[in-house]
Amino acid sequence: MNKILAKSLIDASEKRCICDLVIKNANVVDVYNKDSFLADVYVKDGYIVGFNGDRKASREYDANGRFLVPALIDAHCHIESSHLSPSEFSDAVVPNGTGTVIADPHEICNVTGLDGMRYMLKASENIPLSVFLMFPSCVPATPFEHAGAVLNAEDVEEFIHSERVLGLGEMMNYPGVAGADDAVLDKLSKAYENKKIIDGHVPSISGASLDSYVVADIKTDHECENADEAREKIRKGMYVMLRQGTACQNVLTNVKAVNAKNYMRFLFCTDDRQPQSITREGHVNYGVSLAIRDGLDPYIAISMATLNPSICYGLEDRGAIAPGKRADFFLTDDISKGLKADEVFLLGNLVAKGGKIIEKAEHVKAFNVSGRMDVKGFSIKSLELPLKTDKARAIEIIAGGVVTKEAIVSVNRDENGNWLYNDKEDVLKIAVIERHHGTGLSSVALIKGYGLKGGAVATSIAHDSHNIIVVGSNDDDMALAVNKLVSCGGGITMFKDGRELMTHPLEIAGLMTDSTLNEVTSCLDSMSRIAKIELQVSEDIDPFMTLSFMALPVIPKLKITDSGLFDVSSFCFVDISV
């Protein structure tokens, strides 16, 4: 707020000038009192100036008694996981009632460093969706893998002063925090000095171990595995996010921790949500709807997706329908069974209706973030997996999330001791190939639960360092898939019996594309059908997003990086042979 805006709003409220818009006959959702009231809502210069009062307005919109709900706030997301550019992402999520997102661009920054941060700020600058960024705290996520960049405290200093950078992104380096590592503390200090918030990331950490993390003034977490974990983190002063992504879905698990005494410490987030999920189910409104249908009071659920994140992140101009707040809201028939946005208004402008954006967001062509594919020394021999015994460790997928188990499996070996595929067992080869610096590094391991029967799937989306990850039953198809991604600059591809089944190019850092939401959704729908039908990937998992998280060495239990098979619980590499 500034003097000029304040004068304009006061004059409109006092009827000294005409308002720009009035929403007549609205059942206004009051997130402060947790109820609703019938009113006419007046707007001037994109802000609410008051209720009723017989003011005049140049535009009138009749709500006909429908609910007027504050626009939703996604407390933590990675825009890159939608595969869409920021402008196309805006067009996808705004019709679902999302008005603001707090995005952590650590995916693109892991590939392109500060160029990725600059691109995300610029590309999200002049779009209907309000995009705030958190500066990535862990690039790379751990020292046990090779990313495209290394961001340090000096890099944080360059961006932390920006009004659109709210703080430090999810601090995944728990050992670094608990060990009071100097480099980690230097990054945290930049947030302390600038009075900015620090996001957390601590799955399965509790007791005294959690104390040593929270004491560093880390405020949020979106990785709770159960309601008890959520309650403990709230007890220790954290905000807990109920997450409904594509692969990670824990709203219904963790909403059990919400009650009338602690709901103000809960937020909603999507984290990683693919375009098909947004198109079919929705965005933040989907997670809120699940909680409401599970029995959570609708007014409390809406407050958790609006007022709570505005307080947590210091976004004082939004999160409620009240005088002086941004006119970001949507109309809906009913809130008792969930949230579906009919008409969406941002800054008092009708921007979406009937699930469709009215005018496409301004698009910024990608700059300095394309063509990041530097692979050296890769050949089919890079995929050989010599084993010392007939027993081996395998990453075991747990459907519905990204946490894995350690499985001990029986294996077949050839005359040279190399692993052989057995079509009677659901065990496949998985490999990660470094793609940023031409190091020639790669590693190979085993995975259980993916379900593929013949062929290979590869992607350059491999959280968080985003090297190439490939899973398959045979080296020939796996090698073809890797080489295809190298030649096209990144994306997702599938091969079987030496032929390319389908490829989804991602020309922006190997993570995103300038293609439209409909084009991306159509392509991924087709690829998912092929993966399920022709490759027989398990129906219980997302074939591409699940694969992409098998390289994330901060989520238990076993994961694979370009340097080897990694045990997250002990934070060290382990031998595949048992």
N, C-alpha and C positions, 0 to 999 in steps of 0.2 A: 504494500500500500504506500502511496505517496500523496502529497498534498493535493495535486491536481485531481487524482482519482477520488480521493476522499471527499473533496468539494462536490464533484459530480454526483457521487452516490448520496451524499447528504441532501443536495438540492432535489434529487429525484425522490428521495424518501419524504422530503418535506413538501412535495408537489410543486416545487418551483420550476421544474422542467418535466418534460414527458419521458416516461420510461421507454425502453426499447421493446420490451416483451412482457406480457403477462400470461401466466399459465392459469387459466380459470378452473374453478371447481376441482382442485386437486386434493387427494387424500395424502397429505404430506407425511412421509416417514420421519419421525422425530428421533434421532439417534441419541439425544441427550436424555429424554424421559422414557425412551423405549416404548413409544406408542405412536399414534398417528392422529392428525387433525385435519379437518376440511378447511381449505383456504385458497385464496388467489395469491399467486407468487409473482412478485414484480422484479424485473431485471433491468439493470442499466450498465452499459459498458462491460458486459460479461459477468457482472456480480449481482447478487441478490440484494435488493434494497429494502424489502419488507413484505408483509402479508396484508392482504385486504387494504382498507384505508381509502377506497374509492379513488385510487390514482389513475392517471391516464397513461396509455401505452400505444405505441405506433403499430405493434403486432399483438395479436391475440391468439392463443391456442387453448382450446377447450379440452381439459382432461376428462370430462364427463365422469368425475368421481373416482377415476383410477388412482392407483398409488403412484406418488412421485418419490423416487428413491435416489439418494445420492449416488453419483457415479462411483463405481468400485475401484479399489486400489489394489494392484498386485504387488505385494510386499517384497517379492524376490522372484526374478525371472532372468532367463538368458534368452534374449531375442534370437540369437543365433540358432537355438534349438528348433525354431519354427521353420528354418531354412529360408526365411523371407528377409528381404531388406527391411529397414525400419519403417519406411513408408507403407510397404505392403502389409507389414505386421500391424500397423495402425489400422489399415482398412479391414483387417481380419478380426481384431479384438474389440474395436469400438462398438460395432453393432451388437455386441454381447453385453454392453453396459460398462465396459472398462474405460475409465477416464484417465487413469494414471498408472504407470508402471515404474518400479524401482528395479532397474536392470543392472546386472553385473556382467560386463562384457569380457569376462576372463577367457571365454572361448576364443574369440577373435584375437585378443591380446596375446594368448599363448602361441598363436601362429604369427602374428604381424607386429607384436609389441605396441609401442605408442602410436604407430600408424593406425592400428585398429581402434584405439581410444579416440583419436581425432576423427576418424571416419564415423564412428557411432554417434559422437556428439553432433557433427555436422549433418549427418543424414537424418537425425531425429529432431532437428531444430525447429522446422516450420511445418509441423504436421498436427492434426487435431489432437492426437494422443499426447499427453504430457509424459515425457520420458526423462526420468532422473537416473543418473548412473552412480554406481559405487566403483571406486578405483580398485581394480583387482589386487588382492593382497598376496596371492600365491601364484606367481608366474615365474618358473613352473610350480606345479602343485607340490612336488617333492623334489629332492635332489637325486632321486633314483630313476629319473627319466630325462629325456632331452626334448625340450620345447623349442619353439621358434624364437623365443626371446627370454630375457631375464630382466624383470622389473624390480628396482630397488627403492630405497627410501627417497632418493633424489628424484626419481620419476614420480613418486607420489606427490612430492612437493610442487611439481609443475601444475598439477590438476586439482589439488585438494581445495584450493581457494574458490573454484568455480561454484556459482550458485546452483548449477545443475549437477554437481558432484556432491552427494550427500554424506559420503564418508568412505570407509575402507570396506571392500567387499569381503565375502565369507573367508574367514581365517581358517583354512583347512589344515595348517601346519600345527597340529596339537603338540607334538613333541617339541617344536620350536618355542611355543608359548610356555609350556610346562618347564622347559629347560632354560627359560629366560635368555634365549639366544639373542645376541646383540643385533643381528640383522633384522630379526622379527620385531624386537623392541623398537628399533629405529623406525620401522614402518608404523607401528602402533603409535609412536610418539607424534607422528605427523597428524594423526587424528586427534590425539589429546590436545596438541597445541592449537588446533583450529576448531576445537569443540565440535567435532564431527563424530557420528556414530560408527561403530565397528560391528559388522555382521559376523555371526559365528557359523561353525560347521563342526559339530562334535557328536557323531553317531556313537551310541553305546558307551558314552563316558558318564560316570556317576561318582558319587561319594567324594572323597578328598581329591581325586583326580579332576573332577569337575570344578571343585573350588579353585584350584590353581589356574584354571582357564578363565573362569568368570571374574576372578579378582583382577584380571587384566582389563576390565571394563568392556568386555565383549557382550553385546546386548541381546542378540537374537540367535535363534537356531531353527532350522527347518528339517532336521534329520532325526527326529524322535521316532523310535521304533514302536513304542507303546505308550499308553496313557500314564503309567507310573513314571516313565522317563520324562514325559512332558510336565507332570506335576512337580517333579524334583527341580527341573530347570526353572520353572516359574517360582518355586520356593526360594531359589537362589538369585532371583531378580531379573531373569531373562524374559524376553518375549518369545513365545513359541508359535511357529507358523504351521497351520494345517495345510498340507501340500497335496494338490491333485494335479500331477503331471501326467505324461503318457506312460512312462515306465514306473515311476514312483507315485503310488496312490495311497496316502495314509490319512485322509480326512476321516473316514469312518472308524479307523482305529483310534485316532487321537482325540476325536471330538468327545469321546467318553471322559476325557479329563476336564472338559469345560463345565463350569457350574456358575451359579449366580454370584459367587464371591470372587471368582478369578477370571471371568470372561474378558475383562479389560486387558489382560496380558496375552490374548490370542489374536493372531492375524491369519489371513489367507494368502496363499501364494501358489503359483503354478510351476515354478522352477524350470523344468524342461517339458514343453508341450508342443507336440508336432501338429502340423496344419490340419491333418485329418481329424484329430481330436478336437481342435478348435471349431472346425466346420460342422462336425456331427454333434458334439456335446456342448460346446461353449468354451468360455474362458474362466475367469474367476467365478462367474455366476454359476458354473457347474459345480465347483467345490462347495459354494454356499448352498446351492440347492440340495446337494447330498446331505449336508448337515441338517438342513431344515426338515427334509423328509425322514431323517433319522430321529427327529424329535426335538432338535434344538429350537428354541424360541426364535421366530423369524426376525424380531427386532434386535435380539442379541446377535444373531448371525450377520445381519446387515451391518451392525455397529462394528463387528470384528473385521469386516471387509472395507470399512470406510473411516469411521472415527478413530479406531485404534491405530491403524497405520499412520494416519495423519499426525497423531500425538507422538508415536514412536519415532518417526522420522522428521518431526518438526515442520510438517507441511500445514501450517496454521491456516492457510487460505482455502482449504478444501476438506472434504470428509463429512460434511453435514449440509443440510438445507437450512440456512439461517442468514440473517442480515450480515453483509460484509464477506460472505463466502462466495467462491466462484460458483457461477450458475452451471455446474456440471451435474446433471441428473438424467434419469430416464423414467419413462412411464411404463407401467405394467398393470395387468388386470388383477393379479392376485399375488400375495407374498406367502401365503400359508403352505403352499406346496412346492415352493422354489421360486427362482427368479428368471424371467424371460423378458428381455428388453424389447418393447414395441417401438418407441421413439426415443432417440438419444440426443440430448442437448449438451454441448460443451461450450463454455463461455457464452451461454445463452443462444447459441446457434444450433438449429436442427441439423445434425450431421449424419444420422442414420435412421432408417425406418424399415420395419418389417424384416429385420435381420440383414439389411443391405446398406452399404455405405452410399451416401447421396453424391458426394463429389470426392474423387480419388485424391489421396494425399500427395503433396509435392514430392517428387522423387529426385534423389541425389545419386548420380551415377557413382559407382564405387571408384575410389582412387587410392592408390598405393597399397592395396590389399589383395590384389589378384595375382595369379600365377605363382603362388608359393608352393612349389613342388620340386624339391631338390633331392632326388634319390640317386645314390651312387652305389655301385657294387652289388646290386640285387640280381640274383639269378635263381633258377629253380632249386639249385643246391642250397640256397639260403633257407629253404623250407624243410630240409632234412631234420629229423628228430631222433638222434641216437640215444638209446636207453641202456642202462647198465643191468636192469633186472626186468622181470615180467610183471612187476608191480610199479605203478606210477601215481603221482599226485595229479589231480585234475581239478580245474575250476568247475564247481557245480552251481548252475544257475538256480536261483530261487524265484519262481514266477511272482510278479506283482511288485518287484522292487529291483534294486541294484546290489543289494547285499548278496554275497555268494557264500558257499560252503567249500570246505576242502573234502574232496572225495578221493579214496584210494581205489584205483581200478586195475583190473587185470588187462594186460596188453599182449598183442602179438608183435613179434619182431622178425625182420628178414635176416638173411645170413650175415649182414653187416651190423646187426643190432638196431636197425632203424625201425621206428614205429610203423605198423601196418594197420590200415583201416579194416575194421570188422563190422560188416553191415548188420550183424545181429546185436551189436552194442551201440548205445547212444553216446558214443565218445568220438570226438572229432579233433582235428588239429586246429590250433589257433596261433596266429603269428602277428607280431607288430614290427613294422619297418619304419625306421626313422626317415622323415621326409623334409626336414627343415634345413639341414646344414651339410648334406652329402657325406655324412660320417660313415655310411655303410653298415651301421649298426642294425641288428635285427635279433629277434628272439622268437622261439617256438615253444609251445606248451600244448596241453590237452584241455578240452572243455567237455562237460557233460550236461545234458538237458536242453541243448539247442535243437536237436531233433532232425537236422538236415540229413537227407539220404541221397548222396551223390551230388557233386558240384561244389560251388564256392560262393560266398558273399563277402564283399570287401567294401570298406568305407574309409574316407579320410576324416570322418567325425569319430574321434576316439578320445573321450574325456580323460584328462583335461589338456594334455599336450597335443592332441590331435595329429598323431602320426597315423600311418595307414594300419588298419587292423583288418585281418582277413580270417575267415573260418571256412573249413572245407574238409572234404573226405579224401582229396587227392591233390598232389603237388601241381599237376599240370593246370587244372582249373584255377587253383589258388594263384599261381604265377601269372596266368592270363589276366585275372581280376586285378592284381596289383599293378601290372603294366598298363592296363586300361586307365586306371586312376591317374597314373603318372602322366600319361599322354593327354588326358582331357583336363588336367588341372585340379582334379579332386571331385568327389561326389560319392555316389553309391552305385555299385555294379554287381551283377550276378552272372556266373558262367556255369555251364554244365556240358560235359562231353565235348569240350573244346569250342563251344559256341557261346557267344554273348547272348544272354537272355534279355537283359534290359539294363540301361544305365541312366542315372539321374545326375547330370553335371551340376556342380556347385562351384561356380567360377569366382565367388567372393571368398577368398581364403580357404577354399575347399570345404566351406561350412554353409554358405548362403548363396542365393541366386537373385538375379534381377527379375526372374519370371514372376508371374502373378500368382495369387493364392490359388485360383482355380487350376492353373497349369501345374503347379506343384502338387496340389491335392490329387489331381487326376493321375499324374505320374506315379506318386507314391501308392495310390490305391492299386494301380496295375502291378506295381512291383511287389506289393504285399500279397496280392493274389498269386502271383507266380511263385513267391517264396513259400507260401503255404501249400499250394497245389503241386507245383512241379518239383520243388526242392524238399517239400514235406517238413518245413520248419515247424516247430511245436506251435500249436494253437494257443498255448498259454502265455506266449511272450510276443513282444513286438520284435520282428526279425532284425530291424535296423537299430532302433534305439537301445534295445537290450545289448546288442553286440557292442555298441559304442561305449557302454559303461564298463565293459570287461577290462578296460585299460586304465581305470581310475584307482590309483594306489592309495586312496585315503578312505575308501569304503571297504570294510571287511568282507570276505576273509582273504581269499586268494584273488589276485589280479595279475595281469601281464603288462609289462612295459617293454620298450625297445631294448632294455638291459637285462630282462629275465623275468622269471616267475616270482611274484612278490607276495609275502605274507604280511598283510596289513596289521594283524594283531601283534606280531613281534617286530614289525617295521624292518624287515630284512628280506633278502632274497633267499629262496629255498631251492633245493635240488628237485627236479621232476622225478627222477628215479627214487624208488623207495627200497 
